[in-house]
Amino acid sequence: MEPSRLANKYMYFGSVLAVDWHSDGRTIASGGRDKSIKIWDMNSDSRRPRDAIQSMTSISRVQWRPNHPNEIASCALLSDNRIFVWNIKRPFIASYCFEEHDDVPT
């Protein structure tokens, strides 16, 4: 699903900049300018996310962690060289933070 279609179909405040399908084939994660990662169940009729993680910066990329069904990595849009790994069951603080990058990760 394209980010713009996600923004139009579901409740989203701000631009959607990143989308990644989960390996289960029915769940996607999205991130954007509203500084949040939202988890969507595509088999649900709900227009609200199943889970949400609030970040301190706009999200430019999200990626599910292979073999860890509840973990997702994210990176910021600008000026933040860190990659955060979040557990969607404990969304209030990142599980891991990688700070070794010299430039913004993509």
Secondary structure, 3 states (H helix, E strand, C coil): CCHHHHHHHCCCCCCEEEEEECCCCCEEEEEECCCEEEEEECCCCCCCCCEEEECCCCEEEEEECCCCCCEEEEEECCCCCCEEEEECCECCCCCEEECCCCCCCC
